Amino acid sequence: MELRKKLIASAAVLSMAAGVIYGSTLEMSGASQEGSRLSWFGSKETIYFWYTDDAMTSYINSAAVSFGEREGVRVIPVLTSDSEYLEAVNEASLHSDRMPDAYVVSNDSLEKAFLAGLAAEVEDEGGVCSAENFPEAALSAVTYKDKTVAYPFFYETSALVYNADYLREWARQQAERELTGAGVEAGEGAQEISEEAVAALDQELLAQKTQEYLTAGIPETVDDILAIADSFDVPEGVEGIMKWDVSDIFYNYWIVGNYMIVGGDDGDDDSVVNINNAEAIACLEVYKALNQFFYIESDTVTYDSVVQDFIDGKTVFTIGTTDVIGRLEEAKAEGSFAFEYGVVMMPDVSPELQSRSLSVTNAVAVNGYSEHKELANRFAAYLVDEYAGELYERTGKVSANLGVNTDHSGLQAFMQEYADSVSLPKMMETGNFWMQLEILFSRVWNGEDVATLVQELADQIAVQIVGQ
């Protein structure tokens, strides 16, 4: 999955010696004294905008034309490789007359970018970066040392996806059991219900009870999912109640996200690190126990395989990122997905232990060495606010702007999850935390001692931060 590659790539980039960039920025102060680098464009002010995902090309080009015509300026989009991206931004700022004046960057790279002078504090004259336009998670993602250093653009997070047809069938079964006195819970002596008994039920009352169970059946905790597993006489073809990619930290982090704290709310404070605590250990013990209910081979499962199983009607629940909506809608259009589905926030680990998903926010940073910062700021604000309404339809990326996708229930569910999510931290010292945590989850899933593993991880991160 692309997000998995992103986490690995981020870890590699952030673990590099920061001196590579810091040293080069010393040379940049002189470079900024060059004359106009765009004389061949005539008198129009011109900026370059860098991005790395080809799926954004049509959208970025359209936005550049629209903004340019309105403002009487030129915006030149540049698609570039995501390999050593910040280093390329830095190199272009040093040696090219077409440096990126603004560029798309992941929030976890913002410390490195800011300290290198490649991300300036935003000049948000229109007040775009506000709680009115973005959830707190988005604003925290672009905040470094109490400064807003980028504009929130689009995000990725995970949420619970369910087969609505199967859940309604479960609800009908529970309603029939209640009304016939057969027992609601399969584990408490539920009896097989005869067709005659079902036929004798008041159909209006059955429909009412079914709706009540359906409404109450949206899982609020992991226990709710287990209760459905215990009481559901699954339709033919269903192989399991729930399956997700247990090999990828992005789909596991919700288990400990509310209690494993790295860097505080803004992900930039190395004095706020709390990994080894009773709540995190308790959450991981629940995760370990889930292997007994939903046995999933961590070394063979993939995100693509679990989504395909869901499309094929083999599971009732899965955990998906925002791309799952497009995949399900495409499958419905092709006729390979014959069900209705829903998206809701991740359930809590238990009534006492809350869950919290991981998120990545892609932002638009303004290059601190740009000669056109005011224009770059205006274009960045335009992209993430006025022009954000076209983002999902044209790119499949989900805008972090609260005013976008308000009529799309699935995307609104992801937005709710995102609003309460934990962003990737910005601290360079913890760039490999996610890889280490992914290894921990794998070992827990396969039965190793939770307390020991958590202590080991806490010790490793402490050494990286303190440098001892």
Disulfide bonds with the S-S distance in Angstrom:
none
